[in-house]
Amino acid sequence: MTPEQGKFITFEGGEGAGKSTQAKYLAEYLEQQGHKVILTREPGGSPGAELIRGLLVTGGADKWSAEAELLLMYAARADHWQKRIHPALEQGYWVICDRFADSSVAYQGYGRGIDLEFLTLLYKKTVGDRKPDRTYIFNIDPHKGLERASKRSVDGNKNEDRFESFDLSFHERVHQGFLTIAHQDTDRCLIVDANQSMQQIQDLICQDILNLQS
Ligand code: TMP
């Protein structure tokens, strides 16, 4: 008998939207409900992809061309998908992923101007036909999000701030990109107003996820 397929849930949005905290909370909640759960992230999530993450998120904005950046993102994604996400879904795990391919569409596509058809082709060749079952797109004004993110970088003493150093107009294009993705795929995507309290967002997501639990 084939084991039950797990569900694939992704969290997306611009900088400083609070999605990582909510992804962690959802993973804990689903575990409490008795599901097998994996919480992971992109870029990263497998040993090889974590190495590539280090290349992508540190250094200056012009460290990589848009094309090199996209191909590194997809090299990381291919490894993460093949070694971690896909096997986990096959084994019936719920996979909660902090960022996935919509981030490439928003950042490298809308933000950096890469042809969206090329992005679709890369997705097909690496991930295939499988899409996330649900995607939460955190909506925050980019200016406010960047302020929150820079505070987090200082507090956390992290140097993973390469994308934060892109200019505001880039982050505005990324923001519009995420909203476009959400409007084009309303069955899969739910826009979450990131200005709400953490508790309000938790409640909204826990309520929404009931639709996927059977
Ligand atoms: P994080 O700070 O949410 O962990 O994400 C790291 C950065 O990588 C974030 O600024 C967004 C960026 N990113 C892309 O540009 N394209 C992608 O495909 C992914 C997954 C992330």
Residues whose N, C-alpha, C, O or C-beta is under 5 A from the ligand:
A	BS01	TMP	E42 P43 V57 M73 R99 F100 S103 S104 Y107 F163
